[in-house]
Amino acid sequence: MSTDQQPDLKDRPARLTVGVVGAGRVGPALAASLQLAGHRPVAVSGVSDTSRRRAALMLPDVPLLPPAEVLERADLVLLTVPDDTLPGLVTGLAETGAVRPGQLLVHTSGRYGARVLDPALRAGALPLALHPAMTFTGTPVDVQRLAGCSFGVTAPEELRMAAEALVIEMGGEPEWIAEENRPLYHAALALGSNHLVTLVAQSMELLRTAGVEAPDRMLGPLLGAALDNALRSGDAALTGPVARGDAGTVAAHVRVLREHAPQTVAGYLAMARATADRALAHGLLKPELAEDLLGVLAGDDEDTR
């Protein structure tokens, strides 16, 4: 569809009716944020009891309807479904005639860019990919967290200003991501965010096993400082026995983890190897200390087995 065939966004009403397809943790929060900006949520779809309760909490008095009826009522539709569900949903909506020409169709998947919306584009929709780089709880606190949150934005060039304007209205900061870079962008966020949760949860479990009564209180200041240092200084913020090349301490760690928490050993070794590689590359780990350390991480030290 050429740009001269698309409705001019400046001809749209200042405020849009908003629909949500998929009342998971993300969709209702974004719709509630758009409502604060003056737009009007008019319909939401949800299947599970949990999603229906969430919709009632975040978007009170907004009717629950099937997806096709959500599209029928809304100028702007948020498709907030799991990544693997999105392509089939878009195809189905387009094939059944639910998509209207000139309708803004927004998905929030980090993995996909705008191209996944091509079936809807051929039906006349205006496709936008707006992915909030934020973890969601499914509660009203999510709306507050959107303030200053970066959004990965991908859209046709002629819709770029519209996409960025919507992000700004939700309190976010638009960051343009090229279509071909969406998988890499999403992998980076998953590596930093999802894996962080796993690491912190494992650390708290180990501290409890070691007798610490309030591991969250102990870790809070330490992890906060580590995150701040890493964001400010990158690899220069590396500290600890791996960066120092303290092979004996690392061997002791592996030994005690095998005894008390064998399920954590593989992750510890993988992260320690990655840390050692980065410390070496940035001149933090002395080459003469690296050999013994890497031997421990490879399982060459019998005391670690």
Backbone as CSV, one residue per row, in Angstrom:
resi,resn,N_x,N_y,N_z,CA_x,CA_y,CA_z,C_x,C_y,C_z
1,MET,0.854,-1.203,0.000,0.000,0.000,0.000,0.878,1.238,0.000
2,SER,0.705,2.151,-0.927,1.534,3.336,-1.019,1.085,4.376,-0.016
3,THR,1.990,5.320,0.252,1.674,6.326,1.264,0.518,7.215,0.845
4,ASP,0.347,7.410,-0.507,-0.737,8.292,-0.931,-2.102,7.631,-0.818
5,GLN,-2.112,6.317,-0.539,-3.387,5.620,-0.345,-3.800,5.598,1.126
6,GLN,-2.859,5.915,2.014,-3.146,5.827,3.436,-3.820,7.107,3.922
7,PRO,-4.767,6.978,4.858,-5.392,8.172,5.423,-4.344,9.033,6.104
8,ASP,-4.485,10.329,5.964,-3.544,11.247,6.588,-3.835,11.300,8.082
9,LEU,-2.798,11.047,8.901,-3.006,11.010,10.341,-3.456,12.359,10.902
10,LYS,-3.093,13.458,10.225,-3.502,14.759,10.752,-5.001,14.972,10.618
11,ASP,-5.664,14.141,9.795,-7.110,14.246,9.646,-7.863,13.466,10.718
12,ARG,-7.118,12.739,11.555,-7.773,11.950,12.595,-8.260,12.859,13.730
13,PRO,-9.270,12.409,14.465,-9.649,13.154,15.664,-8.469,13.216,16.624
14,ALA,-8.430,14.258,17.442,-7.320,14.419,18.375,-7.255,13.261,19.358
15,ARG,-8.432,12.734,19.762,-8.456,11.638,20.714,-8.977,10.380,20.017
16,LEU,-8.394,9.232,20.340,-8.729,7.982,19.666,-9.490,7.048,20.594
17,THR,-10.360,6.245,20.002,-10.936,5.132,20.752,-9.934,3.988,20.714
18,VAL,-9.753,3.333,21.856,-8.687,2.340,22.023,-9.290,0.991,22.365
19,GLY,-8.813,-0.048,21.669,-9.201,-1.410,21.980,-7.979,-2.246,22.318
20,VAL,-8.189,-3.278,23.121,-7.098,-4.167,23.534,-7.478,-5.595,23.192
21,VAL,-6.632,-6.250,22.423,-6.810,-7.676,22.147,-5.720,-8.422,22.888
22,GLY,-6.116,-9.074,23.978,-5.161,-9.776,24.830,-4.946,-9.029,26.124
23,ALA,-5.734,-9.382,27.158,-5.654,-8.668,28.437,-4.623,-9.327,29.340
24,GLY,-3.388,-9.421,28.832,-2.298,-9.886,29.672,-1.834,-8.758,30.571
25,ARG,-0.563,-8.777,30.925,-0.057,-7.737,31.814,0.198,-6.414,31.101
26,VAL,0.455,-6.479,29.790,0.896,-5.285,29.073,-0.270,-4.444,28.557
27,GLY,-1.200,-5.067,27.853,-2.254,-4.341,27.165,-3.066,-3.406,28.043
28,PRO,-3.620,-3.884,29.149,-4.405,-2.978,29.990,-3.593,-1.811,30.531
29,ALA,-2.313,-2.039,30.831,-1.483,-0.937,31.337,-1.285,0.131,30.274
30,LEU,-1.024,-0.294,29.028,-0.844,0.692,27.961,-2.147,1.432,27.680
31,ALA,-3.262,0.704,27.691,-4.551,1.360,27.455,-4.867,2.353,28.566
32,ALA,-4.560,1.986,29.812,-4.793,2.901,30.933,-3.911,4.134,30.809
33,SER,-2.688,3.961,30.319,-1.793,5.092,30.116,-2.308,6.011,29.007
34,LEU,-2.813,5.412,27.933,-3.401,6.213,26.851,-4.652,6.950,27.333
35,GLN,-5.375,6.315,28.243,-6.558,6.971,28.801,-6.162,8.233,29.569
36,LEU,-5.049,8.166,30.300,-4.568,9.341,31.018,-4.194,10.473,30.059
37,ALA,-3.815,10.076,28.834,-3.454,11.075,27.821,-4.674,11.603,27.083
38,GLY,-5.866,11.128,27.443,-7.079,11.655,26.850,-7.757,10.764,25.840
39,HIS,-7.149,9.617,25.514,-7.795,8.680,24.606,-8.838,7.861,25.382
40,ARG,-9.677,7.125,24.667,-10.821,6.484,25.323,-10.849,4.981,25.064
41,PRO,-10.465,4.172,26.053,-10.604,2.721,25.897,-12.078,2.345,25.759
42,VAL,-12.387,1.534,24.742,-13.789,1.209,24.476,-14.074,-0.283,24.490
43,ALA,-13.035,-1.135,24.418,-13.286,-2.571,24.392,-11.982,-3.310,24.675
44,VAL,-12.116,-4.470,25.300,-10.957,-5.306,25.595,-11.375,-6.766,25.481
45,SER,-10.486,-7.597,25.009,-10.767,-9.031,24.937,-9.823,-9.765,25.863
46,GLY,-10.356,-10.794,26.508,-9.558,-11.640,27.397,-10.232,-12.977,27.534
47,VAL,-9.435,-14.016,27.640,-9.988,-15.370,27.670,-10.006,-15.939,29.078
48,SER,-8.883,-15.894,29.767,-8.787,-16.528,31.086,-9.465,-15.668,32.150
49,ASP,-9.787,-16.301,33.271,-10.366,-15.558,34.388,-9.397,-14.497,34.896
50,THR,-8.100,-14.839,34.893,-7.089,-13.885,35.359,-7.063,-12.640,34.478
51,SER,-7.109,-12.834,33.165,-7.072,-11.686,32.263,-8.340,-10.854,32.391
52,ARG,-9.447,-11.495,32.621,-10.700,-10.750,32.777,-10.686,-9.911,34.058
53,ARG,-10.142,-10.501,35.122,-10.033,-9.743,36.374,-9.067,-8.571,36.207
54,ARG,-7.999,-8.821,35.493,-7.017,-7.761,35.276,-7.640,-6.614,34.473
55,ALA,-8.399,-6.955,33.460,-9.056,-5.925,32.652,-10.027,-5.113,33.497
56,ALA,-10.761,-5.795,34.377,-11.713,-5.088,35.234,-10.999,-4.144,36.202
57,LEU,-9.806,-4.557,36.664,-9.040,-3.727,37.589,-8.437,-2.509,36.895
58,MET,-7.838,-2.743,35.736,-7.095,-1.678,35.061,-7.980,-0.796,34.194
59,LEU,-9.053,-1.382,33.658,-9.931,-0.652,32.745,-11.393,-0.838,33.183
60,PRO,-11.740,-0.320,34.339,-13.112,-0.502,34.840,-14.133,0.093,33.878
61,ASP,-15.246,-0.604,33.761,-16.373,-0.187,32.919,-16.111,-0.313,31.421
62,VAL,-14.963,-0.850,31.034,-14.700,-1.110,29.615,-15.185,-2.520,29.303
63,PRO,-16.069,-2.698,28.326,-16.667,-4.009,28.089,-15.675,-5.040,27.550
64,LEU,-15.886,-6.284,27.960,-15.124,-7.415,27.447,-15.846,-7.966,26.228
65,LEU,-15.141,-8.026,25.105,-15.753,-8.425,23.846,-14.826,-9.360,23.076
66,PRO,-15.339,-10.118,22.097,-14.466,-10.909,21.229,-13.554,-9.993,20.413
67,PRO,-12.398,-10.507,19.970,-11.435,-9.665,19.244,-12.031,-8.913,18.055
68,ALA,-12.859,-9.571,17.261,-13.417,-8.902,16.085,-14.262,-7.688,16.478
69,GLU,-14.977,-7.790,17.591,-15.796,-6.662,18.039,-14.941,-5.547,18.630
70,VAL,-13.787,-5.921,19.216,-12.856,-4.902,19.693,-12.386,-4.050,18.514
71,LEU,-12.011,-4.716,17.422,-11.549,-3.990,16.240,-12.663,-3.137,15.634
72,GLU,-13.877,-3.617,15.727,-15.004,-2.874,15.159,-15.205,-1.538,15.862
73,ARG,-14.887,-1.482,17.156,-15.165,-0.279,17.946,-13.997,0.706,18.008
74,ALA,-12.772,0.240,17.739,-11.595,1.036,18.090,-10.890,1.638,16.880
75,ASP,-10.402,2.873,17.046,-9.526,3.497,16.055,-8.097,2.980,16.195
76,LEU,-7.698,2.721,17.432,-6.365,2.234,17.766,-6.512,0.920,18.507
77,VAL,-5.905,-0.137,17.973,-6.027,-1.459,18.572,-4.662,-1.931,19.022
78,LEU,-4.570,-2.290,20.299,-3.349,-2.854,20.868,-3.430,-4.368,20.810
79,LEU,-2.529,-4.987,20.069,-2.452,-6.447,20.002,-1.387,-6.885,20.996
80,THR,-1.814,-7.264,22.181,-0.878,-7.574,23.262,-1.014,-9.047,23.634
81,VAL,-0.595,-9.889,22.709,-0.667,-11.334,22.869,0.744,-11.900,22.840
82,PRO,0.943,-13.167,23.256,2.288,-13.755,23.202,2.869,-13.741,21.795
83,ASP,4.191,-13.664,21.714,4.881,-13.579,20.428,4.441,-14.668,19.456
84,ASP,4.381,-15.905,19.937,4.078,-17.018,19.041,2.644,-16.976,18.535
85,THR,1.777,-16.261,19.224,0.369,-16.158,18.835,0.131,-15.044,17.827
86,LEU,1.007,-14.052,17.829,0.761,-12.828,17.074,0.567,-13.038,15.570
87,PRO,1.453,-13.753,14.861,1.263,-13.873,13.409,-0.082,-14.478,13.022
88,GLY,-0.489,-15.547,13.717,-1.766,-16.170,13.410,-2.942,-15.265,13.714
89,LEU,-2.838,-14.500,14.795,-3.914,-13.569,15.142,-4.076,-12.510,14.059
90,VAL,-2.968,-11.936,13.617,-3.030,-10.873,12.592,-3.624,-11.428,11.308
91,THR,-3.164,-12.597,10.893,-3.676,-13.209,9.663,-5.173,-13.479,9.778
92,GLY,-5.583,-14.022,10.917,-6.990,-14.341,11.112,-7.870,-13.110,11.095
93,LEU,-7.437,-12.057,11.759,-8.230,-10.824,11.787,-8.355,-10.217,10.394
94,ALA,-7.252,-10.272,9.635,-7.290,-9.710,8.281,-8.178,-10.538,7.365
95,GLU,-8.079,-11.856,7.447,-8.838,-12.734,6.548,-10.333,-12.690,6.826
96,THR,-10.706,-12.428,8.067,-12.134,-12.387,8.409,-12.746,-11.003,8.205
97,GLY,-11.956,-10.050,7.736,-12.475,-8.714,7.470,-12.632,-7.843,8.693
98,ALA,-11.995,-8.234,9.799,-12.139,-7.443,11.027,-11.343,-6.149,10.970
99,VAL,-10.291,-6.127,10.157,-9.425,-4.940,10.079,-10.065,-3.891,9.183
100,ARG,-10.091,-2.641,9.655,-10.681,-1.552,8.880,-9.591,-0.667,8.283
101,PRO,-9.793,-0.174,7.076,-8.830,0.769,6.493,-8.658,1.992,7.389
102,GLY,-7.409,2.405,7.569,-7.117,3.574,8.385,-7.002,3.305,9.863
103,GLN,-7.228,2.055,10.272,-7.159,1.697,11.686,-5.698,1.544,12.115
104,LEU,-5.347,2.145,13.241,-4.001,1.965,13.792,-3.930,0.620,14.499
105,LEU,-3.039,-0.233,14.041,-2.876,-1.556,14.626,-1.481,-1.629,15.240
106,VAL,-1.440,-1.767,16.552,-0.181,-1.703,17.299,0.061,-3.035,17.988
107,HIS,1.227,-3.642,17.749,1.589,-4.795,18.562,2.738,-4.421,19.486
108,THR,2.896,-5.179,20.569,3.889,-4.852,21.596,4.941,-5.939,21.737
109,SER,5.080,-6.793,20.731,6.088,-7.847,20.767,7.477,-7.266,20.565
110,GLY,8.423,-7.695,21.379,9.793,-7.272,21.173,10.438,-7.968,19.996
111,ARG,10.027,-9.186,19.751,10.648,-10.009,18.704,10.371,-9.493,17.300
112,TYR,9.154,-9.042,17.067,8.735,-8.685,15.713,8.784,-7.176,15.478
113,GLY,9.031,-6.811,14.231,8.876,-5.436,13.806,7.497,-5.229,13.216
114,ALA,7.402,-4.330,12.256,6.101,-4.020,11.653,5.694,-5.045,10.607
115,ARG,6.653,-5.815,10.074,6.362,-6.702,8.958,5.361,-7.799,9.323
116,VAL,5.326,-8.193,10.595,4.375,-9.223,11.014,2.932,-8.749,10.823
117,LEU,2.745,-7.434,10.695,1.411,-6.857,10.490,1.060,-6.691,9.014
118,ASP,1.874,-7.252,8.123,1.627,-7.091,6.684,0.227,-7.515,6.243
119,PRO,-0.328,-8.626,6.769,-1.703,-8.972,6.364,-2.700,-7.861,6.685
120,ALA,-2.527,-7.208,7.817,-3.405,-6.091,8.184,-3.109,-4.855,7.342
121,LEU,-1.838,-4.650,6.998,-1.464,-3.533,6.127,-2.164,-3.657,4.777
122,ARG,-2.192,-4.880,4.242,-2.871,-5.101,2.949,-4.366,-4.853,3.054
123,ALA,-4.896,-4.970,4.276,-6.323,-4.684,4.485,-6.561,-3.204,4.760
124,GLY,-5.496,-2.401,4.753,-5.654,-0.964,4.917,-5.285,-0.420,6.276
125,ALA,-4.821,-1.278,7.188,-4.463,-0.809,8.530,-3.130,-0.080,8.515
126,LEU,-2.874,0.665,9.571,-1.624,1.391,9.748,-0.809,0.656,10.806
127,PRO,0.292,-0.008,10.418,0.987,-0.924,11.330,2.087,-0.259,12.155
128,LEU,2.071,-0.497,13.468,3.084,0.029,14.361,3.549,-1.073,15.317
129,ALA,4.855,-1.143,15.555,5.419,-2.033,16.575,5.981,-1.166,17.687
130,LEU,5.358,-1.219,18.867,5.762,-0.398,20.008,5.999,-1.323,21.195
131,HIS,7.256,-1.618,21.466,7.584,-2.565,22.536,8.154,-1.826,23.745
132,PRO,7.430,-1.836,24.885,7.968,-1.183,26.081,9.065,-2.039,26.709
133,ALA,10.222,-1.439,26.927,11.336,-2.156,27.555,11.147,-2.103,29.068
134,MET,10.167,-2.844,29.532,9.778,-2.808,30.937,9.190,-4.164,31.318
135,THR,9.358,-4.540,32.563,8.695,-5.732,33.069,7.384,-5.306,33.731
136,PHE,6.331,-6.082,33.531,4.995,-5.704,33.975,4.486,-6.651,35.056
137,THR,3.689,-6.094,35.970,3.122,-6.868,37.069,1.646,-7.181,36.873
138,GLY,0.988,-6.439,35.963,-0.448,-6.604,35.797,-1.255,-5.810,36.808
139,THR,-0.636,-4.819,37.427,-1.300,-3.979,38.423,-1.129,-2.510,38.035
140,PRO,-1.859,-1.603,38.705,-1.769,-0.179,38.347,-0.368,0.417,38.452
141,VAL,0.532,-0.202,39.211,1.891,0.338,39.313,2.584,0.379,37.952
142,ASP,2.138,-0.482,37.026,2.756,-0.519,35.699,2.597,0.800,34.958
143,VAL,1.475,1.465,35.157,1.240,2.736,34.472,2.264,3.765,34.924
144,GLN,2.571,3.775,36.207,3.573,4.704,36.728,4.956,4.378,36.167
145,ARG,5.253,3.098,36.012,6.575,2.693,35.542,6.818,3.052,34.080
146,LEU,5.765,3.323,33.342,5.941,3.698,31.944,6.567,5.084,31.792
147,ALA,6.524,5.885,32.848,7.115,7.225,32.783,8.629,7.092,32.601
148,GLY,9.115,7.543,31.466,10.540,7.455,31.180,10.991,6.128,30.620
149,CYS,10.071,5.190,30.430,10.409,3.868,29.891,10.732,3.977,28.403
150,SER,11.791,3.306,27.974,12.112,3.275,26.545,11.192,2.291,25.821
151,PHE,10.789,2.660,24.608,9.995,1.786,23.746,10.804,1.500,22.485
152,GLY,10.904,0.235,22.103,11.474,-0.107,20.810,10.432,0.120,19.732
153,VAL,10.668,1.075,18.848,9.675,1.503,17.858,10.112,1.065,16.465
154,THR,9.203,0.389,15.747,9.425,0.032,14.348,8.125,0.272,13.598
155,ALA,8.214,0.966,12.480,7.022,1.285,11.690,7.475,1.742,10.313
156,PRO,6.562,1.751,9.338,6.911,2.383,8.062,7.326,3.832,8.286
157,GLU,8.240,4.307,7.478,8.798,5.642,7.680,7.705,6.710,7.757
158,GLU,6.654,6.557,6.946,5.604,7.574,6.928,4.770,7.581,8.208
159,LEU,4.898,6.529,9.030,4.158,6.465,10.290,5.058,6.690,11.500
160,ARG,6.293,7.011,11.240,7.255,7.141,12.338,6.828,8.206,13.349
161,MET,6.400,9.361,12.865,6.012,10.430,13.782,4.792,10.037,14.609
162,ALA,3.853,9.321,13.993,2.663,8.883,14.726,3.050,7.893,15.813
163,ALA,3.961,6.951,15.483,4.396,5.951,16.456,5.094,6.616,17.636
164,GLU,5.993,7.545,17.316,6.732,8.208,18.391,5.809,9.073,19.244
165,ALA,4.803,9.674,18.621,3.868,10.505,19.376,3.072,9.673,20.380
166,LEU,2.656,8.484,19.973,1.917,7.612,20.892,2.782,7.211,22.079
167,VAL,4.032,6.896,21.820,4.939,6.524,22.907,5.091,7.683,23.886
168,ILE,5.284,8.862,23.364,5.455,10.036,24.216,4.194,10.286,25.038
169,GLU,3.015,10.070,24.435,1.758,10.255,25.173,1.640,9.266,26.329
170,MET,2.252,8.086,26.184,2.231,7.103,27.267,3.328,7.366,28.300
171,GLY,4.057,8.452,28.123,5.112,8.796,29.065,6.443,8.170,28.737
172,GLY,6.538,7.475,27.583,7.744,6.745,27.245,8.709,7.539,26.391
173,GLU,9.850,6.904,26.126,10.886,7.485,25.280,11.060,6.584,24.052
174,PRO,10.738,7.063,22.850,10.855,6.230,21.657,12.305,5.988,21.253
175,GLU,12.617,4.759,20.925,13.936,4.368,20.421,13.714,3.587,19.134
176,TRP,14.170,4.139,18.013,13.906,3.527,16.719,14.746,2.272,16.528
177,ILE,14.086,1.146,16.193,14.763,-0.130,15.952,14.447,-0.566,14.530
178,ALA,15.475,-0.798,13.724,15.257,-1.252,12.348,14.609,-2.635,12.351
179,GLU,13.787,-2.881,11.349,13.058,-4.150,11.245,13.987,-5.349,11.414
180,GLU,15.118,-5.332,10.716,16.010,-6.492,10.742,16.732,-6.664,12.073
181,ASN,16.703,-5.636,12.926,17.396,-5.722,14.212,16.481,-6.089,15.376
182,ARG,15.193,-6.310,15.108,14.281,-6.600,16.215,14.668,-7.858,17.003
183,PRO,15.006,-8.990,16.354,15.375,-10.167,17.156,16.591,-9.922,18.047
184,LEU,17.601,-9.216,17.526,18.793,-8.922,18.320,18.455,-7.994,19.475
185,TYR,17.653,-6.994,19.191,17.195,-6.064,20.230,16.482,-6.819,21.352
186,HIS,15.599,-7.730,20.981,14.828,-8.461,21.986,15.696,-9.425,22.769
187,ALA,16.650,-10.068,22.085,17.576,-10.982,22.770,18.390,-10.222,23.815
188,ALA,18.805,-9.002,23.482,19.583,-8.195,24.422,18.770,-7.890,25.678
189,LEU,17.497,-7.540,25.497,16.659,-7.230,26.653,16.404,-8.471,27.507
190,ALA,16.172,-9.611,26.852,15.936,-10.847,27.589,17.177,-11.246,28.379
191,LEU,18.342,-11.095,27.758,19.598,-11.431,28.434,19.764,-10.587,29.691
192,GLY,19.490,-9.293,29.580,19.690,-8.406,30.715,18.609,-8.492,31.769
193,SER,17.360,-8.646,31.356,16.246,-8.576,32.303,15.815,-9.945,32.821
194,ASN,15.441,-10.841,31.920,14.929,-12.141,32.355,15.982,-12.938,33.110
195,HIS,17.199,-12.926,32.604,18.254,-13.692,33.260,18.652,-13.062,34.594
196,LEU,18.487,-11.761,34.694,18.760,-11.093,35.967,17.828,-11.619,37.054
197,VAL,16.562,-11.802,36.712,15.602,-12.324,37.693,16.040,-13.702,38.172
198,THR,16.467,-14.556,37.247,16.923,-15.891,37.615,18.133,-15.817,38.532
199,LEU,19.102,-14.972,38.186,20.309,-14.846,39.003,19.990,-14.343,40.410
200,VAL,19.123,-13.348,40.504,18.777,-12.796,41.809,18.020,-13.827,42.646
201,ALA,17.105,-14.551,42.028,16.341,-15.566,42.750,17.267,-16.669,43.266
202,GLN,18.210,-17.092,42.440,19.171,-18.111,42.880,20.036,-17.590,44.026
203,SER,20.477,-16.350,43.910,21.308,-15.762,44.956,20.553,-15.696,46.281
204,MET,19.281,-15.318,46.244,18.487,-15.260,47.477,18.310,-16.640,48.094
205,GLU,18.089,-17.650,47.252,17.951,-19.020,47.770,19.222,-19.474,48.468
206,LEU,20.376,-19.182,47.862,21.651,-19.592,48.459,21.899,-18.865,49.776
207,LEU,21.538,-17.576,49.826,21.713,-16.838,51.070,20.825,-17.398,52.176
208,ARG,19.611,-17.780,51.835,18.736,-18.401,52.840,19.350,-19.701,53.343
209,THR,19.894,-20.488,52.416,20.551,-21.740,52.805,21.743,-21.464,53.718
210,ALA,22.415,-20.331,53.497,23.565,-19.962,54.330,23.144,-19.350,55.663
211,GLY,21.844,-19.194,55.888,21.358,-18.704,57.167,20.998,-17.239,57.205
212,VAL,21.011,-16.564,56.064,20.649,-15.143,56.037,19.129,-15.021,56.115
213,GLU,18.637,-14.269,57.087,17.189,-14.167,57.301,16.509,-13.235,56.304
214,ALA,17.191,-12.218,55.848,16.587,-11.239,54.932,17.496,-11.055,53.717
215,PRO,17.543,-12.049,52.837,18.439,-11.935,51.673,18.102,-10.770,50.763
216,ASP,16.825,-10.416,50.688,16.453,-9.288,49.832,17.057,-7.989,50.355
217,ARG,17.037,-7.825,51.672,17.614,-6.621,52.258,19.135,-6.587,52.086
218,MET,19.762,-7.744,52.148,21.209,-7.803,51.967,21.597,-7.515,50.523
219,LEU,20.834,-8.062,49.580,21.187,-7.930,48.173,20.816,-6.572,47.588
220,GLY,19.770,-5.937,48.115,19.277,-4.702,47.528,20.349,-3.651,47.289
221,PRO,21.054,-3.216,48.334,22.087,-2.190,48.124,23.226,-2.677,47.219
222,LEU,23.625,-3.933,47.385,24.724,-4.469,46.587,24.359,-4.509,45.105
223,LEU,23.194,-5.072,44.783,22.796,-5.182,43.380,22.473,-3.819,42.780
224,GLY,21.896,-2.937,43.591,21.629,-1.590,43.095,22.912,-0.878,42.705
225,ALA,23.939,-1.009,43.550,25.223,-0.376,43.244,25.882,-1.024,42.040
226,ALA,25.786,-2.363,41.960,26.398,-3.068,40.829,25.735,-2.670,39.515
227,LEU,24.402,-2.570,39.523,23.688,-2.165,38.311,24.055,-0.736,37.917
228,ASP,24.078,0.148,38.890,24.424,1.539,38.596,25.840,1.639,38.031
229,ASN,26.778,0.916,38.638,28.162,0.938,38.152,28.260,0.372,36.737
230,ALA,27.531,-0.721,36.481,27.591,-1.346,35.158,27.022,-0.434,34.084
231,LEU,25.898,0.236,34.391,25.298,1.139,33.419,26.189,2.351,33.157
232,ARG,26.927,2.776,34.177,27.801,3.941,34.021,29.129,3.587,33.350
233,SER,29.674,2.404,33.719,31.067,2.109,33.354,31.265,0.855,32.530
234,GLY,30.199,0.085,32.285,30.345,-1.133,31.497,31.296,-2.117,32.156
235,ASP,32.188,-2.719,31.368,33.084,-3.764,31.886,34.043,-3.236,32.948
236,ALA,34.310,-1.964,32.967,35.209,-1.414,33.985,34.645,-1.585,35.391
237,ALA,33.339,-1.877,35.497,32.716,-2.059,36.804,32.913,-3.470,37.353
238,LEU,33.523,-4.373,36.570,33.709,-5.746,37.025,34.575,-5.805,38.281
239,THR,34.097,-6.543,39.282,34.873,-6.809,40.488,34.688,-8.280,40.841
240,GLY,35.293,-8.723,41.936,35.077,-10.084,42.408,36.200,-11.033,42.018
241,PRO,36.091,-12.273,42.458,37.195,-13.226,42.298,37.520,-13.586,40.855
242,VAL,36.529,-13.601,39.965,36.823,-13.938,38.570,37.652,-12.832,37.932
243,ALA,37.217,-11.589,38.101,37.964,-10.469,37.522,39.358,-10.354,38.125
244,ARG,39.511,-10.779,39.391,40.827,-10.724,40.045,41.709,-11.915,39.687
245,GLY,41.099,-12.957,39.106,41.869,-14.154,38.804,42.112,-15.031,40.011
246,ASP,41.224,-14.973,41.004,41.377,-15.737,42.247,40.820,-17.143,42.054
247,ALA,41.639,-17.996,41.451,41.192,-19.345,41.092,40.794,-20.161,42.313
248,GLY,41.491,-19.986,43.435,41.172,-20.755,44.632,39.790,-20.454,45.166
249,THR,39.422,-19.183,45.157,38.088,-18.796,45.628,37.008,-19.338,44.695
250,VAL,37.236,-19.231,43.402,36.259,-19.742,42.437,36.110,-21.249,42.590
251,ALA,37.216,-21.955,42.801,37.138,-23.411,43.009,36.317,-23.741,44.251
252,ALA,36.495,-22.928,45.304,35.711,-23.138,46.522,34.231,-22.900,46.259
253,HIS,33.919,-21.881,45.455,32.525,-21.611,45.100,31.908,-22.823,44.396
254,VAL,32.598,-23.329,43.398,32.064,-24.447,42.621,31.868,-25.658,43.517
255,ARG,32.832,-25.883,44.415,32.766,-27.043,45.306,31.536,-26.967,46.210
256,VAL,31.311,-25.812,46.811,30.194,-25.683,47.748,28.857,-25.669,47.007
257,LEU,28.847,-25.131,45.794,27.608,-25.159,45.014,27.244,-26.578,44.605
258,ARG,28.240,-27.370,44.255,27.952,-28.777,43.922,27.342,-29.507,45.112
259,GLU,27.749,-29.116,46.298,27.257,-29.782,47.512,25.857,-29.318,47.896
260,HIS,25.628,-28.011,47.837,24.386,-27.460,48.374,23.345,-27.085,47.320
261,ALA,23.779,-26.769,46.127,22.842,-26.321,45.088,23.359,-26.722,43.705
262,PRO,23.402,-28.008,43.434,23.985,-28.470,42.160,23.288,-27.903,40.932
263,GLN,22.028,-27.499,41.071,21.295,-26.962,39.926,21.824,-25.591,39.505
264,THR,22.642,-24.961,40.357,23.172,-23.638,40.023,24.569,-23.684,39.409
265,VAL,25.199,-24.848,39.403,26.601,-24.940,38.981,26.781,-24.554,37.514
266,ALA,25.934,-25.085,36.650,26.084,-24.811,35.214,25.989,-23.312,34.938
267,GLY,25.022,-22.642,35.572,24.871,-21.212,35.375,26.050,-20.438,35.925
268,TYR,26.539,-20.823,37.101,27.700,-20.152,37.690,28.905,-20.261,36.766
269,LEU,29.170,-21.469,36.278,30.325,-21.675,35.407,30.194,-20.885,34.105
270,ALA,29.002,-20.884,33.526,28.806,-20.169,32.266,29.026,-18.669,32.448
271,MET,28.463,-18.105,33.512,28.635,-16.675,33.747,30.071,-16.339,34.129
272,ALA,30.711,-17.224,34.891,32.108,-16.979,35.266,33.014,-17.005,34.039
273,ARG,32.754,-17.926,33.120,33.558,-17.967,31.888,33.360,-16.681,31.082
274,ALA,32.093,-16.264,30.949,31.823,-15.033,30.202,32.478,-13.834,30.877
275,THR,32.438,-13.796,32.204,33.070,-12.710,32.951,34.580,-12.723,32.749
276,ALA,35.170,-13.913,32.801,36.620,-14.028,32.596,37.015,-13.549,31.209
277,ASP,36.248,-13.929,30.209,36.553,-13.500,28.838,36.517,-11.982,28.713
278,ARG,35.500,-11.369,29.304,35.372,-9.918,29.209,36.457,-9.217,30.030
279,ALA,36.778,-9.779,31.194,37.823,-9.189,32.022,39.180,-9.259,31.327
280,LEU,39.446,-10.373,30.665,40.689,-10.506,29.897,40.735,-9.500,28.749
281,ALA,39.640,-9.423,28.008,39.600,-8.545,26.834,39.779,-7.078,27.199
282,HIS,39.372,-6.704,28.416,39.453,-5.302,28.821,40.622,-5.042,29.769
283,GLY,41.531,-6.010,29.878,42.746,-5.799,30.650,42.557,-5.809,32.151
284,LEU,41.417,-6.304,32.634,41.175,-6.346,34.076,41.743,-7.616,34.711
285,LEU,41.712,-8.697,33.976,42.233,-9.979,34.450,43.628,-10.175,33.877
286,LYS,44.611,-10.342,34.754,45.988,-10.505,34.305,46.154,-11.862,33.611
287,PRO,46.773,-11.876,32.442,46.926,-13.126,31.695,47.600,-14.229,32.502
288,GLU,48.559,-13.875,33.357,49.265,-14.900,34.123,48.381,-15.565,35.180
289,LEU,47.276,-14.903,35.543,46.339,-15.496,36.501,45.186,-16.214,35.808
290,ALA,45.050,-15.969,34.518,43.876,-16.485,33.808,43.948,-17.992,33.600
291,GLU,45.162,-18.552,33.433,45.272,-19.975,33.100,44.683,-20.858,34.186
292,ASP,45.089,-20.617,35.443,44.547,-21.426,36.541,43.046,-21.233,36.681
293,LEU,42.604,-19.990,36.532,41.176,-19.707,36.647,40.377,-20.439,35.580
294,LEU,40.812,-20.350,34.338,40.090,-21.002,33.253,40.130,-22.516,33.404
295,GLY,41.212,-23.025,34.004,41.270,-24.456,34.289,40.193,-24.872,35.278
296,VAL,40.006,-24.064,36.310,38.936,-24.343,37.277,37.577,-24.320,36.596
297,LEU,37.369,-23.332,35.758,36.068,-23.184,35.092,35.827,-24.289,34.078
298,ALA,36.899,-24.889,33.594,36.765,-26.010,32.662,36.616,-27.338,33.379
299,GLY,36.727,-27.314,34.739,36.597,-28.544,35.502,37.901,-29.313,35.652
300,ASP,39.042,-28.620,35.382,40.318,-29.305,35.454,40.810,-29.485,36.882
301,ASP,40.273,-28.691,37.811,40.698,-28.779,39.198,39.886,-29.854,39.915
302,GLU,40.558,-30.897,40.370,39.843,-32.022,40.982,39.086,-31.590,42.221
303,ASP,39.578,-30.542,42.907,38.903,-30.122,44.134,37.535,-29.513,43.888
304,THR,37.257,-29.162,42.632,35.960,-28.560,42.317,34.925,-29.612,41.925
305,ARG,35.340,-30.867,41.867,34.407,-31.880,41.380,33.645,-32.530,42.517
